[in-house]
Amino acid sequence: GISTRKVDALVEALGGASGVSKSEVSRICQGLDEQVKAFLGRPLDHAHFPYVYLDATYLHGRLGQNMQVVSRAVVVAIGINVLGYREVLGIAVGDSEAEGFWRQFLSSLKERGLTGTRLVISDAHLGLTAAIKRMFQGSSW
């Protein structure tokens, strides 16, 4: 979503040579997209996460064929494992914080192996709390 001109300025500010071409920006973004996709789809069965933090923020981004700027919900789950280490479990982008979107997001985490959750920490957004009750039965909120 950032212009080639801004990428060029960023590269120059970081001490690199300026003159980054559109094809180079595209190549870099493709590599990043692959790494992000792998990170967001990785298995979560390597540890139990008794504590899970859930939150959302709204960011502007371009969407649709006409690339109109719209506000979208960006949700994140951060788990604390039994040793006390934090780990980003997942991130997703949707139209709103509706219960259905939260449920889909939480379901994807469980499908990837999220287990052992005893306490979920979040704000009191109605869609989120309803999804937590449904997806984390037996856990405290």
Secondary structure, 3 states (H helix, E strand, C coil): CCCHHHHHHHHHHCCCCCCCCHHHHHHHHHHHHHHHHHHHHCCCCCCCCCEEEEEEEEEEEEECCCCEEEEEEEEEEEEECCCCCEEEEEEEEECCCCHHHHHHHHHHHHHCCCCCCCEEECCCCHHHHHHHHHHCCCCEC
